[in-house]
Amino acid sequence: MSSFEFEAKDGFPVEYGQGLFDGLGDRLGATVVVMQRNPWETIKERFGNPPQMVIEARDLSPFALDELASSIPRDLTIVGVGGGSAMDVAKWMNWKTGLPLIQVPTLASVDACFTRMCAIREDGRVRYEGDAIPQRVVVDYRILQEAPSQFISAGIGDVLSCHTAYADWKMAASLGKSIPWDAEAAQASLKYMDVLESIAPEIAKQSTHGIKTLMELYRENGWLSHEVGHARFEEGSEHFFAYTFENVTGRTILHGELVTMGVLIISALTSNNYQRVKSIVQNAKTLHRPEDVGITPREIEETLYAMREFSIAEDYWYSWAHVLDIGKSEVTESLKALDF
Ligand SMILES: [Zn+2]
């Protein structure tokens, strides 16, 4: 395979390397670690100097987060360790206390370590608030490569979403709905898809090159969405499918896998180069079949039937999710798109 080089044009400072987490606590001095139990328990021995305080990222309501923020002593460095929830809680702590922030993602399937706003939960819904900038993001290849392989392969989801998001945005803008077309930002969607396509086999292999390129895509992505003030180039109907699924079932699965399923379904239903998406998903070995991710065909069906109404009610950006008329044949085609 070619060694496709991609480096983010701009974004948060980041450090890549093997074993960077080892002794991080010694180097940082007094710390408060915001963690998710599973990765933290596995790797905490390597951290060195034990943190002064350990916070488990569980409750993402603003009230609970403010309560936590006020309990943190001054003169500590905040270290986020985990997936999206840990990154988001750590960002809130940084935003509210002004203490320095270091982010250590333990999976590559979310972009939370490279975005400034926190995804918090209120009344059962996701809302974005806050503004956090880490001193640096520490990507330790060893942690990611030791984790279950799907923590990396699911990482394509929030880049693959550019494929459907681009089509949504183009359609909506041509009708004068939601955010006006921005050729430069839209061009980024296409570029990210090209990069993703070229590194998909590297992601399946979990190579350092694959991981680094994926993280660089998220780094630029996070920077670009802050620059243009929205994420329309990367978020559309595939995410609205995912949010509808969460609302209908009251649960979720790994974000990147759920979004990947959304991209496969929407691109099949809108005749938007489904084959290309499918080959990227296959090359990256990303789980997407309902039985592989613990979703029943019935849940897919219920999600699809609810998607249009939910997207309208939630006032999401106008997209194919607002337009598609779902009937029996669309359900069948969607399940086929997931190799069911
Ligand atoms: Zn996402």
Residues whose N, C-alpha, C, O or C-beta is under 5 A from the ligand:
A	BS01	ZN	D158
